[in-house]
Amino acid sequence: MSGQDAPKVLFAEDSRVQALLLGRTLREAGYDVTAAVNGAEALAAVRTAAPDIIISDIEMPEMDGIAFCHAVKDDPELCSIPIIMVTSLATPSDLIRAIAAGADTYITKPYDGEALLARIEERLAADRQDTRLSDRPEESVVFAGTPYAVRTSQQHTINFLLALYANVSTQNDELQRLNDRKNELLGVAAVEVRSPLSDILAAVKLLQGSASGDLNPAQTNLVERVRLSAEIIQQTVDGQLDARAIEESELHLDTRPANLSDIVDNAVVLHRLRGEGEGVEVQFQRPPTPANAIVDGVKVEQAVNALIVFAMGRAGSGQSVVVKVEGAAQQLTLAVCDSGPEMSAEALGRLYANDEALDIEAGVRTGLAIARKVVNAHGGQVWAENAEDGGVKVGFDLPGAAPAAYV
């Protein structure tokens, strides 16, 4: 569209920024544009500009969009010009007022430029209503106790219903996008924040336990402040996480060749120190041969941490937690065994589901749900069962890597 063939658009918008953006969008699309800052100015410009279509905001000074639209649609020389109402409100009463004023359709702010241009093209191609507003049949509509006199046609009402559907669909897509982004951020928080916090708390407990005699009063106070701060952060993070966010968030892996035994060793060291302060022995039965895998070592270690934390929470003073790595090139298995009471088959089946009905601390439940997500992302599977010699055994299976692939 260019030159004399370009359709003429008159728009009324009191926001300077919105007017600049709208004007740019229309001009870049090839329209001949006339701008007004309120309804009164737009009404004066209609006759001289002779627009093919009008776009009007609703909330404007001097004369708002509803009054402006009504004035245009009740003028026999102007009533055939299609009008698109633009609003940031889009309440039912606003829509009824727009219909009653004779508007042809509407779109809500903030709008996508392409969506607005599509709405313009749609209205320019449609048949025009050349009957004055006051000559149209009147219908009485009552909404929320307020009566409205609406002069419209069946096609006019259908146009608004279609516009309403389009706006709702667009808003739903945007809400879904924002929800996906929220879940992604929560997933990052779950995987990247909780595990370091657990390490900090474990180190603090160690300092406050066996090493407390080596601390002076100032150091003891500082360690306690670190503990309180870390617990507050952990509670905040746990409070922001839920199973749905963990399930729907996308997990990005940085996979590299690794020895699963080394990863487990790193995790066990800190928990072993923590266990000393709680009277729980943490053992690692390391296999004699490398447990080669292609994994994201940091995230797999976080999954291992979650399983050990669960097991230590079930083990009482004087009991032990045993960690094992088994398997070969095709499949590797990590198992964490505790000495606590057995669990029902139903509870074991829901262990990794972040189920609030389980008698497990919220942070531990969340950690197990994260472990499942991490393992699944690696093509593995988590499991839980009652051990033959008592207690509960939790763990996961991961694809192994042959030495050639590992190197």
C-alpha positions as CSV (number, residue, x, y, z in Angstrom):
1,M,0.0,0.0,0.0
2,S,1.4,3.4,-1.0
3,G,0.4,6.8,-2.3
4,Q,-3.2,7.4,-3.2
5,D,-4.1,3.7,-2.9
6,A,-3.2,3.7,0.8
7,P,-6.2,3.3,3.1
8,K,-6.6,6.2,5.5
9,V,-6.6,5.6,9.2
10,L,-7.6,8.1,11.8
11,F,-6.8,7.2,15.4
12,A,-7.6,9.0,18.7
13,E,-5.1,8.3,21.5
14,D,-4.3,10.6,24.4
15,S,-1.1,8.8,25.5
16,R,1.8,10.3,23.7
17,V,3.9,7.1,23.9
18,Q,1.0,4.9,22.7
19,A,0.3,7.3,19.9
20,L,3.9,7.2,18.7
21,L,3.9,3.4,18.7
22,L,0.6,3.1,17.0
23,G,1.5,5.7,14.4
24,R,4.7,3.9,13.6
25,T,3.0,0.5,13.3
26,L,0.4,1.9,10.9
27,R,2.8,3.9,8.7
28,E,5.2,0.9,8.5
29,A,2.2,-1.1,7.3
30,G,1.6,1.4,4.5
31,Y,-1.4,3.3,5.9
32,D,-2.1,7.0,5.5
33,V,-2.3,8.1,9.1
34,T,-4.0,11.0,10.9
35,A,-3.7,11.3,14.7
36,A,-5.8,13.0,17.3
37,V,-5.3,13.3,21.1
38,N,-8.9,13.1,22.2
39,G,-12.5,12.5,20.9
40,A,-13.3,16.1,20.2
41,E,-10.2,16.6,18.1
42,A,-10.8,13.3,16.3
43,L,-14.4,14.3,15.6
44,A,-13.3,17.5,14.0
45,A,-10.7,15.6,11.9
46,V,-13.1,13.0,10.6
47,R,-14.6,15.2,7.9
48,T,-11.3,16.7,6.6
49,A,-9.3,13.5,6.8
50,A,-12.1,11.3,5.3
51,P,-10.7,8.1,6.9
52,D,-11.5,4.6,5.7
53,I,-11.3,3.4,9.3
54,I,-11.1,4.8,12.8
55,I,-9.2,3.5,15.8
56,S,-10.2,5.1,19.1
57,D,-9.1,4.7,22.7
58,I,-12.0,4.6,25.2
59,E,-10.5,6.6,28.1
60,M,-9.6,10.1,26.8
61,P,-10.1,13.7,28.1
62,E,-12.6,16.2,26.8
63,M,-14.6,13.6,24.8
64,D,-14.0,9.9,25.5
65,G,-14.0,7.2,22.9
66,I,-17.6,6.1,23.7
67,A,-19.0,9.6,23.1
68,F,-16.8,10.1,20.0
69,C,-18.0,6.7,18.5
70,H,-21.6,7.6,19.2
71,A,-21.3,10.9,17.5
72,V,-19.7,9.3,14.4
73,K,-22.2,6.5,14.2
74,D,-25.2,8.8,14.5
75,D,-24.0,11.0,11.7
76,P,-25.6,9.9,8.3
77,E,-22.4,11.0,6.4
78,L,-20.0,9.2,8.7
79,C,-21.9,6.2,10.1
80,S,-20.5,3.8,7.6
81,I,-16.9,4.3,8.7
82,P,-15.8,1.2,10.8
83,I,-14.5,2.0,14.3
84,I,-12.2,-0.2,16.3
85,M,-12.3,0.6,20.0
86,V,-9.0,0.1,21.9
87,T,-9.2,-0.3,25.7
88,S,-7.0,-1.5,28.5
89,L,-10.1,-2.3,30.6
90,A,-12.3,-4.6,28.5
91,T,-14.8,-5.1,31.3
92,P,-18.3,-6.4,30.3
93,S,-19.7,-2.9,30.9
94,D,-17.1,-1.3,28.6
95,L,-17.9,-3.8,25.9
96,I,-21.7,-3.2,26.2
97,R,-21.1,0.6,26.1
98,A,-18.9,0.2,23.0
99,I,-21.6,-1.9,21.3
100,A,-24.3,0.6,22.3
101,A,-22.2,3.4,20.8
102,G,-22.0,1.6,17.5
103,A,-18.4,0.4,17.5
104,D,-17.7,-2.3,15.0
105,T,-15.1,-4.3,17.0
106,Y,-12.5,-3.8,19.7
107,I,-9.0,-4.9,20.8
108,T,-7.4,-4.7,24.2
109,K,-4.1,-3.1,25.4
110,P,-1.4,-4.1,25.3
111,Y,-2.0,-5.4,21.8
112,D,0.3,-7.1,19.3
113,G,0.9,-4.9,16.2
114,E,0.2,-7.8,13.8
115,A,-3.1,-8.6,15.6
116,L,-4.2,-4.9,15.3
117,L,-3.3,-4.8,11.6
118,A,-5.2,-8.1,11.0
119,R,-8.2,-6.5,12.8
120,I,-8.0,-3.4,10.5
121,E,-7.8,-5.5,7.4
122,E,-10.7,-7.6,8.5
123,R,-12.9,-4.5,9.1
124,L,-11.9,-2.8,5.8
125,A,-12.9,-6.0,3.9
126,A,-16.2,-6.4,5.7
127,D,-19.5,-5.0,4.5
128,R,-20.2,-1.6,6.0
129,Q,-23.2,-0.7,8.2
130,D,-24.5,2.5,6.6
131,T,-27.5,3.0,8.9
132,R,-27.4,5.8,11.4
133,L,-27.2,4.6,15.0
134,S,-30.4,6.3,16.0
135,D,-32.2,4.5,13.1
136,R,-31.2,1.0,14.2
137,P,-33.6,-1.1,16.2
138,E,-33.1,-0.7,20.0
139,E,-32.7,-3.6,22.4
140,S,-32.7,-3.3,26.2
141,V,-29.8,-5.1,28.0
142,V,-29.4,-5.3,31.7
143,F,-25.9,-6.2,33.1
144,A,-25.1,-6.1,36.9
145,G,-28.3,-4.3,37.5
146,T,-27.5,-1.5,35.0
147,P,-29.8,-1.1,32.0
148,Y,-28.3,-0.4,28.6
149,A,-30.1,0.7,25.4
150,V,-28.3,-1.1,22.6
151,R,-28.9,-0.3,18.9
152,T,-27.2,-3.0,17.0
153,S,-27.7,-5.8,14.4
154,Q,-27.1,-9.5,14.6
155,Q,-24.0,-9.3,12.5
156,H,-22.7,-6.4,14.6
157,T,-23.0,-8.5,17.8
158,I,-21.4,-11.5,16.1
159,N,-18.4,-9.3,15.2
160,F,-18.0,-8.4,18.9
161,L,-18.3,-12.0,20.0
162,L,-15.5,-13.0,17.5
163,A,-13.3,-10.1,18.7
164,L,-13.9,-11.2,22.3
165,Y,-12.9,-14.7,21.5
166,A,-9.8,-13.6,19.7
167,N,-8.8,-11.4,22.6
168,V,-9.4,-14.1,25.2
169,S,-7.4,-16.6,23.1
170,T,-4.5,-14.1,22.8
171,Q,-4.6,-13.4,26.5
172,N,-4.7,-17.1,27.3
173,D,-1.6,-17.8,25.1
174,E,0.2,-14.9,26.9
175,L,-0.8,-16.3,30.3
176,Q,0.5,-19.7,29.3
177,R,3.8,-18.2,28.1
178,L,4.2,-16.4,31.4
179,N,3.3,-19.5,33.4
180,D,5.9,-21.5,31.4
181,R,8.5,-18.9,32.1
182,K,7.6,-18.9,35.8
183,N,7.9,-22.7,36.0
184,E,11.3,-22.5,34.2
185,L,12.6,-20.0,36.7
186,L,11.2,-22.0,39.6
187,G,12.9,-25.1,38.2
188,V,16.2,-23.3,38.0
189,A,15.7,-22.2,41.6
190,A,14.9,-25.7,42.6
191,V,18.0,-27.3,41.0
192,E,20.5,-24.5,41.4
193,V,19.7,-23.0,44.8
194,R,18.5,-25.7,47.1
195,S,21.5,-28.0,46.9
196,P,24.2,-25.3,47.7
197,L,22.0,-24.2,50.6
198,S,21.9,-27.8,51.9
199,D,25.7,-27.9,51.7
200,I,25.9,-24.6,53.7
201,L,23.5,-25.9,56.4
202,A,25.4,-29.2,56.6
203,A,28.7,-27.3,57.0
204,V,27.2,-25.0,59.7
205,K,25.9,-28.0,61.7
206,L,29.4,-29.5,61.5
207,L,30.9,-26.3,62.9
208,Q,28.3,-26.1,65.6
209,G,28.9,-29.7,66.5
210,S,32.3,-31.3,66.8
211,A,34.2,-28.2,65.9
212,S,32.3,-25.8,68.1
213,G,35.0,-25.9,70.8
214,D,37.5,-24.3,68.5
215,L,35.3,-21.3,67.8
216,N,35.5,-18.0,69.8
217,P,32.3,-16.2,70.8
218,A,32.4,-13.9,67.8
219,Q,32.8,-16.9,65.4
220,T,30.1,-18.8,67.1
221,N,27.7,-15.9,66.7
222,L,28.7,-15.5,63.0
223,V,28.1,-19.2,62.3
224,E,24.7,-19.0,63.9
225,R,23.8,-16.0,61.8
226,V,24.8,-17.9,58.7
227,R,22.6,-20.9,59.8
228,L,19.6,-18.7,60.3
229,S,20.0,-16.8,57.0
230,A,20.4,-20.1,55.1
231,E,17.4,-21.6,56.7
232,I,15.3,-18.5,55.9
233,I,16.4,-18.6,52.2
234,Q,15.7,-22.4,52.0
235,Q,12.2,-21.9,53.5
236,T,11.6,-19.1,51.0
237,V,12.7,-21.3,48.0
238,D,10.8,-24.3,49.2
239,G,7.7,-22.1,49.6
240,Q,7.9,-21.0,46.0
241,L,8.2,-24.4,44.6
242,D,5.5,-26.9,43.8
243,A,5.4,-30.2,42.0
244,R,3.8,-28.7,38.9
245,A,6.5,-26.1,38.5
246,I,9.2,-28.8,38.9
247,E,7.5,-31.1,36.4
248,E,6.8,-28.4,33.7
249,S,10.1,-26.5,33.9
250,E,12.7,-27.3,31.3
251,L,16.0,-28.7,32.7
252,H,19.2,-27.8,30.8
253,L,22.0,-30.4,31.0
254,D,25.7,-29.9,30.6
255,T,26.7,-33.5,30.0
256,R,30.2,-34.7,30.1
257,P,32.1,-38.0,30.7
258,A,32.2,-38.7,34.4
259,N,32.7,-41.5,36.9
260,L,29.4,-41.8,38.9
261,S,31.5,-43.1,41.9
262,D,33.4,-39.8,42.0
263,I,30.2,-37.8,42.0
264,V,28.7,-39.9,44.8
265,D,32.0,-39.6,46.7
266,N,31.8,-35.8,46.7
267,A,28.2,-35.9,48.0
268,V,28.9,-38.5,50.7
269,V,31.8,-36.5,52.2
270,L,29.7,-33.7,53.5
271,H,26.8,-35.9,54.6
272,R,29.3,-38.1,56.5
273,L,30.5,-35.1,58.4
274,R,26.9,-34.0,59.1
275,G,26.1,-37.6,60.2
276,E,28.9,-37.5,62.8
277,G,27.1,-34.7,64.5
278,E,23.8,-36.5,64.5
279,G,25.1,-40.0,65.4
280,V,24.3,-41.4,61.9
281,E,27.0,-43.2,60.0
282,V,27.1,-42.6,56.3
283,Q,28.9,-45.4,54.3
284,F,29.8,-45.5,50.7
285,Q,30.5,-48.9,49.1
286,R,32.5,-47.8,46.1
287,P,32.8,-50.3,43.3
288,P,36.3,-51.5,42.3
289,T,35.9,-50.4,38.6
290,P,34.9,-47.0,37.3
291,A,31.2,-46.4,36.8
292,N,31.5,-44.4,33.6
293,A,28.6,-42.3,32.4
294,I,27.8,-39.2,30.3
295,V,26.0,-36.9,32.7
296,D,25.7,-33.4,34.1
297,G,27.8,-34.1,37.2
298,V,26.5,-31.1,39.2
299,K,22.8,-32.0,38.7
300,V,23.4,-35.7,39.3
301,E,25.2,-34.9,42.5
302,Q,22.1,-32.8,43.6
303,A,20.0,-35.9,42.9
304,V,22.3,-38.0,45.0
305,N,22.2,-35.4,47.8
306,A,18.4,-35.5,47.8
307,L,18.3,-39.3,48.3
308,I,20.9,-39.2,51.1
309,V,19.0,-36.4,52.9
310,F,15.8,-38.5,52.7
311,A,17.6,-41.6,54.1
312,M,19.4,-39.6,56.9
313,G,16.1,-38.1,57.9
314,R,14.7,-41.7,58.5
315,A,17.8,-43.0,60.3
316,G,18.0,-42.5,64.1
317,S,21.1,-42.0,66.2
318,G,23.3,-45.0,66.2
319,Q,22.0,-46.2,62.8
320,S,23.6,-46.1,59.4
321,V,22.9,-45.0,55.8
322,V,24.6,-47.1,53.1
323,V,25.2,-45.8,49.6
324,K,26.1,-48.2,46.8
325,V,27.0,-47.8,43.1
326,E,26.7,-50.9,40.9
327,G,26.4,-51.9,37.3
328,A,28.5,-51.8,34.1
329,A,28.5,-50.2,30.7
330,Q,24.8,-50.7,29.9
331,Q,23.3,-49.5,33.1
332,L,24.5,-48.0,36.4
333,T,22.5,-48.2,39.6
334,L,22.8,-45.9,42.7
335,A,21.1,-47.2,45.9
336,V,20.8,-45.5,49.2
337,C,19.6,-47.7,52.1
338,D,18.5,-46.5,55.5
339,S,17.6,-48.3,58.8
340,G,14.2,-46.7,59.3
341,P,10.8,-48.4,59.4
342,E,9.3,-49.8,56.2
343,M,6.9,-47.8,54.1
344,S,3.6,-48.8,52.5
345,A,3.6,-49.7,48.8
346,E,1.3,-46.7,48.2
347,A,3.7,-44.3,49.9
348,L,6.7,-45.7,48.0
349,G,4.8,-45.2,44.8
350,R,4.2,-41.5,45.6
351,L,7.7,-40.8,47.1
352,Y,9.0,-38.7,44.2
353,A,5.7,-36.9,43.5
354,N,6.1,-34.1,46.0
355,D,2.9,-35.3,47.6
356,E,1.9,-33.3,50.7
357,A,0.0,-36.3,52.1
358,L,3.4,-38.0,52.8
359,D,4.8,-37.5,56.3
360,I,8.0,-36.0,54.9
361,E,9.4,-32.5,55.3
362,A,8.5,-30.2,52.5
363,G,12.1,-29.5,51.5
364,V,12.9,-33.3,51.4
365,R,9.8,-33.9,49.3
366,T,10.9,-31.2,46.9
367,G,14.4,-32.6,46.7
368,L,13.1,-36.0,45.8
369,A,10.9,-34.5,43.0
370,I,13.9,-32.7,41.7
371,A,15.9,-35.9,41.8
372,R,13.3,-37.6,39.6
373,K,13.4,-34.8,37.1
374,V,17.2,-34.8,36.9
375,V,17.3,-38.6,36.5
376,N,14.6,-38.6,33.9
377,A,16.3,-35.9,31.9
378,H,19.3,-38.2,31.7
379,G,17.2,-41.1,30.4
380,G,17.2,-42.9,33.7
381,Q,14.5,-43.9,36.2
382,V,14.1,-43.4,40.0
383,W,12.8,-46.2,42.2
384,A,12.0,-46.9,45.9
385,E,11.4,-50.2,47.7
386,N,11.5,-51.8,51.1
387,A,14.8,-53.5,51.7
388,E,14.9,-57.2,52.4
389,D,16.8,-56.7,55.7
390,G,14.7,-53.8,56.8
391,G,14.5,-50.1,56.1
392,V,13.9,-48.4,52.8
393,K,16.1,-48.4,49.7
394,V,15.8,-45.5,47.2
395,G,17.9,-45.0,44.1
396,F,18.0,-44.5,40.4
397,D,19.2,-46.3,37.3
398,L,21.2,-44.4,34.6
399,P,22.6,-45.4,31.2
400,G,26.2,-46.3,31.5
401,A,28.9,-45.4,29.0
402,A,31.3,-47.8,27.4
403,P,35.0,-47.0,27.9
404,A,35.3,-45.9,24.2
405,A,32.4,-43.4,24.6
406,Y,33.8,-42.3,27.9
407,V,37.2,-41.5,26.5
